Amino acid sequence: RFFSKLKYRANMILRNFYTGRWFYSIGMIAVIIFMLSFALPVLFPVGWIVLAVWILLIIADVFILFRMKQPVKCHRVTPRLMNLGDEHLIKLEIISEAGRDLYFEVIDEIPVQFQLRDFFVEFRLKPGEHKTLEYKLRPVVRGEYKFNHVNVYIHSVLRLVQRRLVFEQKTELPVYPSIIQMKNMALQVFSGITRQSGIRRLRRLGHSYEFEQIKNYVSGDDYRSVNWKATSRRRELMVNHYVDEKSQQIYSVIDKSRSMMLPFNGLSLMDHAINTTLALSNVILKKDDKAGLITLSDKIDSFVVAERNRVQLKRMLDALYKQEESDCESNYDLLYTAVRQNIHVRSLLFMYTNFESMYALDRVLPILRKLNKLHLLVVVFFENSEVKDFMNQPAGSVREVYTKTIARQVNAEKAQIAFRLRQFGIQVVYTTPEDLSINTINKYLELKARGMI
């Protein structure tokens, strides 16, 4: 039993034994002295002394580091889930339980999706001292992110030997579409900070709203809403009060073809569309309308029927979480068939797609016109902000003049695509990816205010 414990202890030491900074330096000094002793024999005893001191110091360092059973405690603090495109704070809490000052080197095994191979922190702790390490991660791909172990290397002031301590902190975090962005957009829509945030309050046009009640007139009410019969009965000015029509169906249609794979700020256009769909759906449900989802590639990948209940947002979130880009062209004929068969009430369709040329639009324009006859269609496509920034820079050579001319041509063709869609009565949101959520929600609020849905 004694020998088995000794063997276990030796294996533990060898498995977690690492060399420090001065391990090879002092050893190299001893080697150099031995080499010089061939020319100067008087140095030969000095070499043996240095070698002996080096070995004794290593033994002492091993004894200091490995005689402690658990010299440190470590715990990683992570959120329950992460949001696509948002920064998240990760904490490592480290407590020294050793009886002396120790130096620490910490390596956290971050998920492979981040491709961070240089996470390394070095610090010193006194006995009983606590330290919290913080760093931020920004996921740009949806899916499961796996955090593995936390590796803590400790060494004494001698810096000859390091002891590795492995803390099993395996954690799997799902990366969902941005819930933070969803809540921020809802806050901007339903609070008084909308002017500063970019959400526009639009004046109601006409009376395509549901009657709610008759109330006393207050300053600022529309004179056209005065109810003269109620006014004569009460002998005070009374007005009709209207509210927005409710339970209208709004579908988000996401094109998953290769044109949506273009990257912007670390996220693909499809991921920007997914974040916006979640934010818009939350606003739709809070406005008492029904939110639905359609995802399209060479087939209909997801079809979430528009409803208004407590679990609808969770259904949308689960459906958006598992979407993946496709390298195929989208089948718009199949989309028209699915909409014709499954959506029987006139609805509002927000279609997130990307047209890079007039030829790409002409191929699907007949289908878009048919959809617009059945429902109110809003085509949301993207402005290439990088091309626009390059176009506005001064040209320094003839080659750059030609390149900027092509960039202007591309930008002009995008504007022509938007004009062509409006010619056929199709609503358009032409926006940069960073302003996608604000502009899309503004369009929804505008259409509600104009009574078009």
KAGI-V521612 format. One record per residue. N is the residue number from 0. SS is DSSP state (H for helix, E for strand, L for the rest). PSI is psi as a letter, one per 20 degrees, with the letter a starting at -180 (none if undefined). Layout:
n-><N/N>
ss-><SS/SS>
psi-><PSI/PSI>
This chain:
n-><0/1/2/3/4/5/6/7/8/9/10/11/12/13/14/15/16/17/18/19/20/21/22/23/24/25/26/27/28/29/30/31/32/33/34/35/36/37/38/39/40/41/42/43/44/45/46/47/48/49/50/51/52/53/54/55/56/57/58/59/60/61/62/63/64/65/66/67/68/69/70/71/72/73/74/75/76/77/78/79/80/81/82/83/84/85/86/87/88/89/90/91/92/93/94/95/96/97/98/99/100/101/102/103/104/105/106/107/108/109/110/111/112/113/114/115/116/117/118/119/120/121/122/123/124/125/126/127/128/129/130/131/132/133/134/135/136/137/138/139/140/141/142/143/144/145/146/147/148/149/150/151/152/153/154/155/156/157/158/159/160/161/162/163/164/165/166/167/168/169/170/171/172/173/174/175/176/177/178/179/180/181/182/183/184/185/186/187/188/189/190/191/192/193/194/195/196/197/198/199/200/201/202/203/204/205/206/207/208/209/210/211/212/213/214/215/216/217/218/219/220/221/222/223/224/225/226/227/228/229/230/231/232/233/234/235/236/237/238/239/240/241/242/243/244/245/246/247/248/249/250/251/252/253/254/255/256/257/258/259/260/261/262/263/264/265/266/267/268/269/270/271/272/273/274/275/276/277/278/279/280/281/282/283/284/285/286/287/288/289/290/291/292/293/294/295/296/297/298/299/300/301/302/303/304/305/306/307/308/309/310/311/312/313/314/315/316/317/318/319/320/321/322/323/324/325/326/327/328/329/330/331/332/333/334/335/336/337/338/339/340/341/342/343/344/345/346/347/348/349/350/351/352/353/354/355/356/357/358/359/360/361/362/363/364/365/366/367/368/369/370/371/372/373/374/375/376/377/378/379/380/381/382/383/384/385/386/387/388/389/390/391/392/393/394/395/396/397/398/399/400/401/402/403/404/405/406/407/408/409/410/411/412/413/414/415/416/417/418/419/420/421/422/423/424/425/426/427/428/429/430/431/432/433/434/435/436/437/438/439/440/441/442/443/444/445/446/447/448/449/450/451/452>
ss-><L/H/H/H/H/H/H/H/H/H/H/H/H/H/H/L/E/E/E/L/H/H/H/H/H/H/H/H/H/H/H/H/H/H/H/H/L/L/L/L/L/L/H/H/H/H/H/H/H/H/H/H/H/H/H/H/H/H/H/H/H/H/H/H/H/H/L/L/L/L/L/E/E/E/E/E/E/L/L/L/L/E/E/L/L/L/E/E/E/E/E/E/E/E/E/E/L/L/L/L/L/E/E/E/E/E/E/E/L/L/L/H/H/H/L/L/L/L/L/L/E/E/E/E/E/L/L/L/L/E/E/E/E/E/E/E/E/E/L/L/L/L/E/E/E/E/E/L/L/E/E/E/E/E/E/L/L/L/L/L/E/E/E/E/E/E/E/L/L/L/E/E/E/E/E/E/L/L/H/H/H/H/H/H/H/H/H/H/H/L/L/L/L/H/H/H/H/L/L/L/L/L/L/L/L/L/L/L/L/E/E/E/E/E/E/E/L/L/L/L/L/L/H/H/H/E/L/H/H/H/H/H/H/H/L/L/L/E/E/E/E/E/E/L/L/L/L/L/E/E/E/E/E/E/E/L/L/H/H/H/H/L/E/E/L/L/E/E/H/H/H/H/H/H/H/H/H/H/H/H/H/H/H/H/H/H/L/L/L/E/E/E/E/E/E/E/L/L/L/E/E/E/E/E/E/E/E/L/L/L/L/H/H/H/H/H/H/H/H/H/H/L/L/L/L/L/L/L/L/L/L/H/H/H/H/H/H/H/H/H/H/H/L/L/L/L/L/E/E/E/E/E/L/L/L/L/L/H/H/H/H/H/H/H/H/H/H/H/H/H/H/H/H/H/L/E/E/E/E/E/E/E/L/L/H/H/H/H/H/H/H/H/L/L/L/L/L/H/H/H/H/H/H/H/H/H/H/H/H/H/H/H/H/H/H/H/H/H/H/H/H/H/H/L/L/L/E/E/E/E/E/L/H/H/H/H/H/H/H/H/H/H/H/H/H/H/H/H/H/L/L/L/L>
psi-><h/g/h/g/h/g/g/g/g/g/h/g/g/h/h/j/p/q/q/a/g/j/g/h/g/h/h/h/g/g/g/g/g/h/g/h/i/h/h/n/h/h/i/g/h/h/g/h/g/g/g/g/h/g/g/h/h/g/g/g/g/g/g/g/h/i/i/p/g/n/i/q/q/p/p/p/o/q/r/h/r/q/p/p/i/q/q/p/p/p/q/o/p/p/p/p/j/r/j/r/p/q/p/q/p/p/o/p/n/q/q/h/h/i/l/o/j/k/o/p/p/p/r/p/q/r/p/j/q/p/p/o/p/p/r/q/q/o/p/j/p/q/a/p/p/o/p/b/r/p/p/p/p/q/q/a/h/h/k/h/q/q/p/p/p/p/o/n/l/p/p/p/p/q/o/r/q/o/h/g/h/g/h/g/g/h/h/h/g/j/r/j/j/h/g/h/i/i/p/p/p/q/p/p/p/a/l/l/r/p/p/g/r/p/r/q/p/q/p/i/q/p/h/i/j/p/o/h/g/h/g/h/g/i/k/q/p/q/q/p/p/q/r/q/q/r/k/q/p/p/p/p/o/o/p/j/r/h/i/j/i/p/q/p/k/i/q/r/h/h/h/g/h/g/g/h/g/g/g/g/h/g/g/g/h/h/j/k/r/p/p/r/p/p/p/p/c/i/r/o/g/q/o/o/p/p/r/n/a/h/j/g/h/h/g/g/g/h/h/h/h/j/q/q/q/q/j/r/q/q/n/h/g/h/g/g/g/g/g/h/h/h/o/i/q/p/r/p/o/o/o/o/a/p/p/i/r/h/g/h/g/h/h/i/g/h/g/h/h/g/h/h/h/h/r/o/p/o/p/o/r/q/p/n/h/g/g/g/g/h/h/i/q/q/p/i/r/h/g/h/g/g/g/h/g/h/g/h/g/g/h/h/h/g/h/h/g/g/h/g/g/h/h/j/j/p/q/p/o/o/r/q/h/h/j/g/g/g/h/g/h/h/g/g/h/g/h/g/h/i/k/i/none>
